[in-house]
Amino acid sequence: LMANGRTKPSAKTSLSTFIYNRREGTFLGRTGKSWGIF
């Protein structure tokens, strides 16, 4: 358990969430706007 009471996500879940995070709308940790600026 983590400090917030949740279980730690599996490595596969963490990697797939890093690649595309639906909740935050990010791809590789960046938003579409930040990719445009880059």
C-alpha positions in Angstrom: 0.0 0.0 0.0 1.1 3.5 -0.7 0.7 6.5 1.6 -2.6 7.5 0.0 -4.1 4.0 0.8 -4.0 2.8 -2.8 -2.0 -0.1 -4.1 1.0 0.5 -6.4 0.1 0.1 -10.1 2.0 -2.6 -12.0 4.9 -1.5 -14.1 3.0 -2.3 -17.3 0.1 0.0 -16.2 2.5 2.7 -15.3 4.3 2.6 -18.6 1.1 2.5 -20.6 -0.2 5.5 -18.6 3.0 7.4 -19.2 2.7 6.8 -23.0 -0.9 7.9 -23.1 -2.8 9.3 -20.1 -6.5 9.6 -21.0 -7.3 11.3 -17.7 -4.8 14.1 -18.3 -4.9 14.0 -22.1 -1.1 13.7 -22.3 1.2 11.7 -24.7 4.7 10.9 -23.3 3.9 13.3 -20.4 3.2 16.3 -22.6 -0.1 17.9 -23.8 -0.8 18.7 -27.5 -0.1 22.4 -26.8 3.3 21.6 -25.2 4.3 19.4 -28.2 3.4 22.3 -30.5 5.7 24.6 -28.6 8.4 22.1 -28.6 
